[in-house]
Amino acid sequence: MKRRKKKHETRVKKLLVAAVLCTIILTVSTYAWFIGMKVVNVSSFDVSIAAIDSLLLSLDGKNWETTVTINEENHKTVSYPGNTNSWGGKGLVPVSSVGKIDTGSSRLIMYEKGSFTASPGGYRVMAAIVENTGAKEVDGYVAFDLFIKNKSGHAYYKELNPKNEEAIYLDPESEVKVAEDGEIKAGIENSVRVAFAQIGRVIAVEDDVDVITGITCKSDDDVTGICADRDAQIWEPNDTKHVTNAISWYTTSCRKRIGSDITNPASFSGPCKTIKDGIYYPTYAVSGVIDYTDQIDVYDGKEYNGYTKSIANSYQKGKLYKVDYFTDTDKFNEGVNRPDFITLAPNSITKVRIYIYIEGQDIDNYDFASLGRKISVSFGFTKERFYGEDIDYDGDPELPDDVVRDQTVSYVNTGEITDISNSKITYDNDKKEFTLPSWMTKFTFKDGGVKKTATRVDDIWTIN
């Protein structure tokens, strides 16, 4: 693994899309699915997205760049008029989703707390649908639109068929982790989900902004709707990581379920199945509205309390559903076993709605997870299926003289450098300079607590 990581760090990267997020949890509150206060506030949540390899990006459907940036401060102004981007409002709220999309509103279908109370062997779950099909998204998660122009090839295939599309892979360096200055490693990072909902697409030469930004699930003369036939792809980071306290919480509160009446102590007997760090356990997400008559326990499932009558093989009201996520385990598969993450049509503009949220049904949710306070999230896509180590390549290819992987920016700090918005950037206190990816054009940081913005125009960096 160390050999693979070292080679991966030195290879020539061809990123399709790269994004970096930093989430600072401001309040110490209870956090688990439907237990306690449920609100986790966020700030300093910047997303930088870059593209190369015949791709351009846009947040407004009009201005196309190789790099775009969206954050809490600009998530409305950098997008198109009438956008429904949301930065979580007062804070992140544990929700649950199986990746289905409401075709009428072109929004991800989610479920939130209806009621939650202790059962003799766990917790009874009642769930209501998140009412986000109106004029705007509701608070509790991050959502924004990204437009990807793929200039690969000249033909455009109007019909929706993945056989006509290019495979895109999740970069192995994508990760969600506790930030370096996070106070406590309590496991909050293990319940994060990132959903990528392809809404629809048009031909790449389309220049009518209203047509591009107005893309919905519905197909017409110009638009090929996608989300009516394709669920959102959801990435589950840290799928095999489980902190000791989360395991202890589960072991203490879960009991084997043997009966249907969730209020009857006789329906529970003996310990639940064991959870161990380093092993993947599935998420049984909410697939429809759940009320008290459905008798759902939060630990229902073959791998937990052993009870399966609450689990459905299809999405339906009053049931839980075993979600087939794209996991970090999938991300690290090598060679021909590396699965594609999404597919994009050639010569197209695709509208992708991105959701960042906390999955309430994740087994790693427990009451004290929010004490971690601070996490960082980074993700990227690549068209590369094979890396040098996959084919026993001896040495990395040499870069042309005019191509560099990284660049440096001189900066003499007046105080401590903190809160750099991109996890790929470092600051050398001895050399007084930043080192950052060569494709980057903007990043933020704090100098002695004062927020600074670094911007590159024509290879000249300005910091203010």
C-alpha positions as CSV (number, residue, x, y, z in Angstrom):
1,M,0.0,0.0,0.0
2,K,2.9,2.4,0.8
3,R,4.5,1.6,-2.5
4,R,1.2,2.2,-4.3
5,K,0.6,5.5,-2.5
6,K,4.1,6.8,-3.3
7,K,3.8,6.0,-6.9
8,H,0.3,7.5,-7.0
9,E,1.5,10.7,-5.5
10,T,4.1,11.1,-8.3
11,R,2.1,10.1,-11.3
12,V,0.8,12.6,-13.8
13,K,-2.7,13.4,-12.8
14,K,-5.5,14.0,-15.3
15,L,-8.3,15.2,-13.2
16,L,-11.8,15.5,-14.7
17,V,-13.1,17.2,-11.7
18,A,-11.4,17.9,-8.4
19,A,-13.1,19.4,-5.3
20,V,-12.0,20.3,-1.9
21,L,-14.2,21.1,1.1
22,C,-13.5,22.0,4.7
23,T,-16.2,21.7,7.2
24,I,-15.9,23.3,10.7
25,I,-18.4,22.1,13.2
26,L,-19.0,25.0,15.5
27,T,-21.2,23.6,18.2
28,V,-20.7,20.7,20.6
29,S,-24.2,19.1,20.4
30,T,-25.6,15.6,20.3
31,Y,-25.6,14.3,16.8
32,A,-26.9,10.8,16.2
33,W,-29.6,10.1,13.6
34,F,-32.7,11.2,15.5
35,I,-31.2,11.5,19.0
36,G,-30.6,14.8,20.8
37,M,-30.4,18.2,19.2
38,K,-29.6,16.9,15.6
39,V,-28.2,20.3,14.4
40,V,-24.5,20.5,13.4
41,N,-23.5,24.1,12.3
42,V,-21.0,24.6,9.5
43,S,-18.8,27.4,8.2
44,S,-15.7,27.9,6.1
45,F,-17.0,25.4,3.6
46,D,-15.2,26.1,0.3
47,V,-15.5,24.0,-2.8
48,S,-12.8,24.4,-5.5
49,I,-13.5,22.5,-8.7
50,A,-11.0,22.1,-11.6
51,A,-11.1,20.4,-15.0
52,I,-8.8,19.5,-17.8
53,D,-8.8,16.8,-20.5
54,S,-11.4,18.4,-22.9
55,L,-13.6,19.6,-20.1
56,L,-14.9,23.0,-19.0
57,L,-16.9,23.9,-15.9
58,S,-19.5,26.4,-15.0
59,L,-21.7,27.4,-12.1
60,D,-24.0,29.7,-14.1
61,G,-24.2,28.0,-17.5
62,K,-22.6,31.0,-19.2
63,N,-19.0,31.4,-18.1
64,W,-16.8,28.4,-18.7
65,E,-13.5,27.8,-17.0
66,T,-11.1,25.1,-16.1
67,T,-11.5,26.0,-12.4
68,V,-14.5,27.3,-10.5
69,T,-15.0,28.0,-6.8
70,I,-18.2,28.0,-4.7
71,N,-18.5,28.6,-0.9
72,E,-20.9,29.8,1.7
73,E,-20.4,33.5,0.8
74,N,-20.8,33.2,-3.0
75,H,-23.0,30.1,-3.5
76,K,-25.8,32.4,-4.7
77,T,-23.9,35.1,-6.6
78,V,-21.6,32.8,-8.7
79,S,-24.6,30.8,-9.9
80,Y,-27.4,31.6,-12.4
81,P,-30.4,33.8,-11.5
82,G,-33.1,31.8,-9.9
83,N,-30.8,29.1,-8.7
84,T,-31.7,26.9,-5.7
85,N,-28.3,26.3,-4.3
86,S,-28.2,25.9,-0.5
87,W,-25.4,25.9,2.1
88,G,-27.2,24.1,4.9
89,G,-28.8,27.1,6.6
90,K,-28.3,27.0,10.3
91,G,-26.5,23.6,10.2
92,L,-26.3,20.1,8.9
93,V,-29.1,17.7,10.0
94,P,-28.9,13.9,9.8
95,V,-31.1,12.8,6.9
96,S,-31.4,9.6,4.9
97,S,-31.6,8.9,1.2
98,V,-31.4,5.9,-1.2
99,G,-30.5,8.1,-4.2
100,K,-33.9,8.4,-5.8
101,I,-34.7,11.7,-7.4
102,D,-38.1,13.5,-7.6
103,T,-38.6,13.9,-11.3
104,G,-41.1,16.8,-10.9
105,S,-38.6,19.0,-9.0
106,S,-35.3,17.4,-10.1
107,R,-34.3,17.1,-6.4
108,L,-32.8,14.3,-4.3
109,I,-35.5,12.6,-2.2
110,M,-34.5,12.6,1.5
111,Y,-36.1,11.7,4.8
112,E,-35.8,13.3,8.2
113,K,-36.9,12.8,11.8
114,G,-40.6,12.2,12.3
115,S,-40.2,10.7,15.8
116,F,-37.6,8.8,17.6
117,T,-37.8,7.0,20.9
118,A,-35.9,4.2,22.7
119,S,-37.2,0.7,22.1
120,P,-36.3,-2.3,24.4
121,G,-33.5,-3.2,22.0
122,G,-32.6,0.0,20.1
123,Y,-34.6,3.0,18.8
124,R,-38.0,3.1,17.1
125,V,-37.7,5.1,13.8
126,M,-40.4,7.3,12.3
127,A,-39.4,9.3,9.2
128,A,-41.0,12.1,7.2
129,I,-40.1,13.2,3.7
130,V,-37.9,16.4,3.5
131,E,-40.2,18.9,1.8
132,N,-37.6,20.2,-0.7
133,T,-39.7,20.1,-3.9
134,G,-40.8,23.7,-3.6
135,A,-39.1,26.9,-4.7
136,K,-35.9,26.1,-2.8
137,E,-34.1,23.4,-0.9
138,V,-34.6,23.3,2.8
139,D,-31.9,23.7,5.4
140,G,-29.8,20.8,6.7
141,Y,-27.5,19.9,3.8
142,V,-25.4,21.4,1.1
143,A,-26.7,21.4,-2.5
144,F,-25.6,23.2,-5.7
145,D,-25.6,22.9,-9.5
146,L,-22.5,22.2,-11.5
147,F,-22.4,22.2,-15.3
148,I,-19.8,20.1,-17.1
149,K,-19.0,20.6,-20.8
150,N,-17.4,17.5,-22.2
151,K,-15.7,18.3,-25.6
152,S,-14.5,14.7,-26.0
153,G,-15.5,13.7,-29.5
154,H,-17.7,15.4,-32.1
155,A,-20.8,13.2,-32.1
156,Y,-23.6,13.9,-29.7
157,Y,-25.9,11.1,-28.8
158,K,-29.3,12.5,-27.8
159,E,-30.7,9.2,-26.6
160,L,-29.8,8.2,-23.0
161,N,-27.6,5.1,-23.1
162,P,-24.5,4.6,-21.0
163,K,-23.0,2.6,-23.8
164,N,-22.6,6.0,-25.6
165,E,-20.9,7.6,-22.7
166,E,-17.3,7.8,-21.2
167,A,-16.5,6.1,-18.0
168,I,-15.2,8.4,-15.2
169,Y,-13.4,7.1,-12.1
170,L,-13.2,8.4,-8.5
171,D,-9.6,9.5,-7.9
172,P,-8.0,7.2,-5.2
173,E,-6.8,10.3,-3.3
174,S,-10.4,11.4,-2.6
175,E,-11.1,11.3,1.1
176,V,-13.1,12.4,4.1
177,K,-11.1,12.7,7.4
178,V,-10.7,14.6,10.6
179,A,-8.8,17.8,9.9
180,E,-5.3,18.1,11.2
181,D,-6.4,20.5,13.9
182,G,-9.6,18.7,14.7
183,E,-9.9,18.5,18.5
184,I,-11.3,15.0,19.0
185,K,-11.4,12.1,16.5
186,A,-14.9,11.0,17.4
187,G,-15.9,9.5,14.0
188,I,-18.2,12.1,12.6
189,E,-16.3,11.8,9.2
190,N,-17.6,8.2,8.9
191,S,-21.2,9.2,8.3
192,V,-20.7,11.8,5.5
193,R,-22.2,11.1,2.1
194,V,-21.7,12.9,-1.2
195,A,-24.4,12.4,-3.9
196,F,-24.0,13.2,-7.6
197,A,-27.3,13.5,-9.3
198,Q,-27.1,13.9,-13.1
199,I,-30.2,15.9,-14.0
200,G,-30.0,16.1,-17.8
201,R,-27.8,17.2,-20.7
202,V,-27.8,19.1,-24.0
203,I,-25.4,19.3,-26.9
204,A,-22.1,21.1,-26.1
205,V,-22.6,23.8,-28.7
206,E,-25.8,25.0,-27.0
207,D,-25.3,28.6,-25.9
208,D,-28.7,29.6,-24.7
209,V,-28.1,30.0,-21.0
210,D,-31.8,29.6,-20.2
211,V,-31.8,26.2,-21.9
212,I,-28.7,25.1,-20.1
213,T,-29.7,26.3,-16.6
214,G,-33.3,25.2,-17.1
215,I,-32.3,21.5,-17.6
216,T,-34.6,19.2,-15.6
217,C,-35.3,15.5,-15.5
218,K,-37.8,15.9,-18.4
219,S,-36.6,15.4,-22.0
220,D,-37.7,17.8,-24.8
221,D,-36.4,18.9,-28.2
222,D,-33.2,20.2,-26.7
223,V,-32.8,18.3,-23.4
224,T,-32.0,14.7,-22.7
225,G,-33.4,14.0,-19.2
226,I,-31.3,11.7,-17.1
227,C,-32.6,11.6,-13.5
228,A,-35.9,10.0,-14.5
229,D,-34.0,6.9,-15.4
230,R,-30.8,7.1,-13.4
231,D,-30.4,7.4,-9.6
232,A,-27.9,9.6,-8.0
233,Q,-24.4,8.1,-7.5
234,I,-23.6,8.3,-3.8
235,W,-20.1,8.0,-2.4
236,E,-19.6,6.6,1.0
237,P,-16.2,7.5,2.4
238,N,-14.5,5.5,5.2
239,D,-16.8,2.6,4.7
240,T,-14.7,0.2,6.8
241,K,-13.7,2.7,9.5
242,H,-15.6,2.5,12.9
243,V,-14.3,4.3,16.0
244,T,-14.3,2.6,19.3
245,N,-17.0,4.8,20.9
246,A,-19.4,4.2,18.0
247,I,-18.9,0.4,18.3
248,S,-19.5,0.7,22.1
249,W,-22.6,2.7,21.6
250,Y,-24.0,0.1,19.2
251,T,-23.0,-2.8,21.5
252,T,-24.7,-1.2,24.5
253,S,-28.0,-0.2,22.9
254,C,-28.7,-2.9,20.3
255,R,-30.4,-6.2,21.1
256,K,-31.3,-9.1,18.8
257,R,-34.9,-8.7,17.5
258,I,-37.1,-11.7,17.4
259,G,-40.6,-10.2,17.3
260,S,-42.6,-7.7,15.3
261,D,-44.0,-5.6,18.2
262,I,-41.3,-3.0,18.8
263,T,-42.7,-1.9,22.1
264,N,-42.7,-5.4,23.6
265,P,-39.5,-6.4,25.6
266,A,-40.2,-10.0,24.5
267,S,-39.4,-8.9,20.9
268,F,-35.7,-8.6,21.9
269,S,-33.4,-11.1,23.3
270,G,-29.6,-11.4,23.5
271,P,-26.8,-9.4,22.0
272,C,-26.7,-8.1,18.4
273,K,-24.1,-9.2,15.9
274,T,-20.6,-7.9,16.5
275,I,-19.3,-4.8,14.8
276,K,-15.5,-4.5,14.2
277,D,-13.3,-1.8,12.8
278,G,-11.9,-2.5,9.4
279,I,-14.9,-4.4,8.1
280,Y,-17.6,-3.0,5.8
281,Y,-21.2,-2.9,7.1
282,P,-24.2,-1.9,4.9
283,T,-26.5,1.1,5.4
284,Y,-30.2,0.4,5.5
285,A,-31.5,3.8,4.5
286,V,-35.1,5.1,4.7
287,S,-36.8,4.4,1.4
288,G,-40.2,5.9,2.2
289,V,-42.3,7.6,4.9
290,I,-42.3,5.5,8.1
291,D,-44.9,5.8,10.8
292,Y,-45.5,4.0,14.1
293,T,-47.5,1.2,12.5
294,D,-44.4,0.2,10.5
295,Q,-42.6,-1.0,13.6
296,I,-39.1,0.0,12.3
297,D,-36.0,-0.2,14.7
298,V,-32.9,1.7,13.8
299,Y,-30.8,-1.5,14.1
300,D,-33.0,-3.7,11.8
301,G,-31.0,-5.7,9.3
302,K,-29.3,-9.1,8.9
303,E,-25.9,-7.7,10.0
304,Y,-27.2,-5.9,13.1
305,N,-30.2,-7.2,15.2
306,G,-30.9,-9.9,12.6
307,Y,-34.5,-8.7,11.9
308,T,-35.2,-8.5,8.1
309,K,-39.0,-8.0,7.9
310,S,-38.4,-4.2,7.9
311,I,-36.1,-4.5,4.9
312,A,-37.4,-4.2,1.3
313,N,-35.8,-5.3,-2.0
314,S,-37.3,-2.2,-3.7
315,Y,-38.0,1.4,-2.6
316,Q,-41.3,1.6,-0.7
317,K,-43.1,3.3,2.1
318,G,-42.6,2.0,5.6
319,K,-39.4,0.1,4.8
320,L,-35.6,0.3,4.9
321,Y,-33.5,-0.4,1.8
322,K,-29.9,-1.6,1.6
323,V,-28.1,1.0,-0.4
324,D,-25.4,0.0,-3.0
325,Y,-23.0,2.9,-2.4
326,F,-19.8,3.6,-4.3
327,T,-17.4,3.1,-1.4
328,D,-13.7,3.8,-0.6
329,T,-13.2,0.1,-0.9
330,D,-14.4,0.4,-4.6
331,K,-12.2,3.4,-5.0
332,F,-9.0,1.4,-4.2
333,N,-9.7,-1.5,-6.5
334,E,-6.9,-1.9,-9.0
335,G,-6.5,-2.5,-12.8
336,V,-9.5,-4.1,-14.5
337,N,-11.3,-4.3,-11.2
338,R,-11.5,-0.5,-10.9
339,P,-15.2,0.3,-11.3
340,D,-16.4,3.5,-13.0
341,F,-18.0,6.1,-10.9
342,I,-20.2,8.0,-13.4
343,T,-20.5,8.2,-17.2
344,L,-20.7,11.4,-19.3
345,A,-21.8,11.7,-22.9
346,P,-19.3,13.1,-25.4
347,N,-19.8,16.6,-26.9
348,S,-22.3,17.4,-24.2
349,I,-23.2,19.8,-21.3
350,T,-24.4,17.9,-18.3
351,K,-26.2,19.5,-15.3
352,V,-25.1,17.7,-12.1
353,R,-26.7,18.5,-8.7
354,I,-24.3,17.8,-5.9
355,Y,-25.5,17.0,-2.3
356,I,-23.3,16.8,0.8
357,Y,-25.1,15.4,3.8
358,I,-24.9,13.3,6.9
359,E,-26.6,9.8,6.5
360,G,-28.6,9.2,9.7
361,Q,-28.9,5.5,9.2
362,D,-25.1,5.0,9.1
363,I,-24.1,2.6,11.9
364,D,-21.3,5.0,12.9
365,N,-23.8,7.6,14.1
366,Y,-23.9,7.9,17.9
367,D,-24.6,10.7,20.4
368,F,-21.1,12.1,20.8
369,A,-19.8,11.9,17.2
370,S,-20.0,15.7,16.8
371,L,-17.2,16.2,19.3
372,G,-14.8,15.8,16.4
373,R,-15.7,19.4,15.6
374,K,-13.7,19.7,12.3
375,I,-13.4,17.5,9.2
376,S,-12.0,18.0,5.7
377,V,-13.4,16.5,2.5
378,S,-11.6,16.2,-0.8
379,F,-12.7,14.4,-4.0
380,G,-11.7,14.2,-7.6
381,F,-12.6,12.3,-10.8
382,T,-10.2,11.0,-13.4
383,K,-10.5,9.3,-16.8
384,E,-7.5,7.1,-16.0
385,R,-8.4,3.5,-15.3
386,F,-4.9,2.2,-15.1
387,Y,-2.0,3.7,-13.2
388,G,1.7,2.8,-13.5
389,E,1.7,0.3,-10.8
390,D,-1.3,-1.5,-12.4
391,I,0.9,-2.6,-15.3
392,D,4.2,-2.8,-13.3
393,Y,5.5,0.3,-15.0
394,D,9.0,1.0,-13.9
395,G,9.2,4.8,-13.2
396,D,6.8,7.5,-14.0
397,P,6.6,9.2,-17.4
398,E,8.6,12.4,-17.8
399,L,6.7,15.6,-18.0
400,P,7.3,18.0,-20.9
401,D,9.5,21.0,-20.0
402,D,6.5,23.4,-19.9
403,V,4.3,21.2,-17.6
404,V,4.6,21.2,-13.9
405,R,2.7,19.2,-11.2
406,D,3.0,21.8,-8.5
407,Q,3.9,25.4,-8.2
408,T,5.0,27.7,-5.3
409,V,3.8,31.1,-4.2
410,S,5.9,33.3,-2.0
411,Y,4.2,34.8,1.0
412,V,5.6,36.2,4.2
413,N,3.1,35.6,7.0
414,T,2.4,38.0,9.8
415,G,0.9,35.3,12.1
416,E,0.1,31.6,12.1
417,I,-1.1,30.2,8.8
418,T,-4.3,28.2,9.4
419,D,-7.6,27.1,7.6
420,I,-6.1,26.6,4.1
421,S,-9.2,25.9,1.9
422,N,-7.5,23.1,-0.1
423,S,-6.0,20.0,1.5
424,K,-3.5,19.7,-1.3
425,I,-1.8,23.0,-0.4
426,T,1.0,23.3,2.1
427,Y,2.8,26.3,3.7
428,D,6.5,26.1,4.4
429,N,7.3,28.4,7.4
430,D,11.0,28.3,6.7
431,K,10.8,29.1,2.9
432,K,7.8,31.4,3.4
433,E,5.9,29.9,0.5
434,F,2.8,27.9,-0.4
435,T,3.1,24.7,-2.6
436,L,-0.1,24.0,-4.5
437,P,-1.4,22.1,-7.6
438,S,-0.5,23.8,-10.9
439,W,-4.1,23.9,-12.1
440,M,-5.3,26.0,-9.1
441,T,-6.3,29.6,-9.6
442,K,-7.7,30.5,-6.2
443,F,-7.6,29.5,-2.5
444,T,-8.2,31.0,0.9
445,F,-6.3,30.8,4.2
446,K,-6.0,32.7,7.5
447,D,-2.9,34.6,8.5
448,G,-3.0,35.2,12.2
449,G,-6.8,34.7,12.2
450,V,-7.4,37.1,9.3
451,K,-8.9,35.5,6.2
452,K,-6.9,36.0,3.0
453,T,-7.7,35.2,-0.6
454,A,-5.0,34.2,-3.1
455,T,-6.0,34.6,-6.8
456,R,-3.9,33.8,-9.9
457,V,-4.5,35.7,-13.2
458,D,-2.1,35.1,-16.1
459,D,0.3,33.3,-13.7
460,I,0.5,36.2,-11.4
461,W,-0.7,35.6,-7.8
462,T,-2.4,38.3,-5.8
463,I,-3.1,37.9,-2.1
464,N,-5.5,40.2,-0.3
